[in-house]
């Protein structure tokens, strides 16, 4: 086991981790030793969260050197099954290996650089009205509790629905069991000049038109729509996408940004893992200089929430690089932003000016409050624990789960006190 000198910063550079010590254990036993011997400890993944969710002033644990292998747990005759994978493994390393064996995950986030444990712990998602978040692929967890004990949760365990989206409050996740399905191909077509009137005439029809649909906007206008279709399914509106025209050259969602870091477009078929993300694994996602926020509203409030944000376009646009409207299928995970029903996700990629963004967020949250908006746990938001408890009916159950797994409070930090446990 090696210890590294702190400090570290997150991917965006807006968070400096305060840890006195940073550990890179090589075995699960070493993880148990660090956790049991630390007064306060947190796991740190790809550092793509934009807030202090993984911060602590004592010990940080990085899992990228952990000697844990991908293992097949079960396989069904139809090509589906379950794999145990290292929690610290990024999707960019996992998914090519799955594809080589004819396997696929149901969806991926817009960038593949994030780790399995970090993405599933925060309810991170891709897009598609029929597609749940990445967390819904989880069929089991192996984690180290604050007493150093190793806990394995599997399908049917009463704790699993509360433990999947755990925000780092329950322990250090060493392995995650993921459900897979047979591989499939996807093609991406970008459409331009979609009007607000056409979008709002039937927002559901637009977002349901393909396997994955992302609507990009500056909240003054719709700038582009990325339509990702499975080649084995019929695309509802390919020839005339609600009045929008297909782009004839690769198109970035950010103005004047290089297209080389994007996955292929122009209706060119490719394997699922080469099309579902927006960005290629070998490139820095986006421009690499940004902050992010995101809010989820019940699907039935999608249009009204978008109209509310359009009313703030003049306040939003000076700080915005791009906005994105996506859909996520509902689930029953206690702290999932899609818990209880299908949602529309309203994403903001900001310029790297955290004081100005933080000052604006309360206005956005006030505009979305009538729709019961839930923020993305890994991005910037100001909504506090009292208000969020009202948005998540299982909050009290989650707090009880935390008390059982971490009775001494080793995994608690300022973020958890401010958002869930306070």
Buried (B, 14 or more C-beta within 10 A) or exposed (E): BEEEEBEBEBBBBBBEBBBEBBBBBEBBEBBBBBBBEBEBBBBBBBBBBBBBBBBBBBBBBBBBBBEBEBEEBEEEEEEBBBBBBBBBBBBBBBBBBBBEEEBBBBBBBBBBBBBBBBBBBBBBBBBBBEBBBBBBBBBBBBBBBBBBEBBEBEEEBEBBBBBBBBBBBBBBBBBBBBBBBEBBBBBBBBBBBBEBEBBBEEBBEBBBBBBBBBBBBBBEEBBBBBBBBBEEEEBEBBEEBBBBEBBEEBBBBBEEBEEEBBBBBBBEBBBBBBBBBBBBBEBEBBBEEBBBBBBBBBBEBBBEBBEBBBEBBEBBEEBBBBBBBBBBBBBEBBBBBBBBEBBBBBBBBBBBBBEEBBEBBEEBBEBBEEBBBBBBBBBBBBBEBEEBBEBBEBBEBBBEBBEEBBEEBBBBBBBBEBBBBB
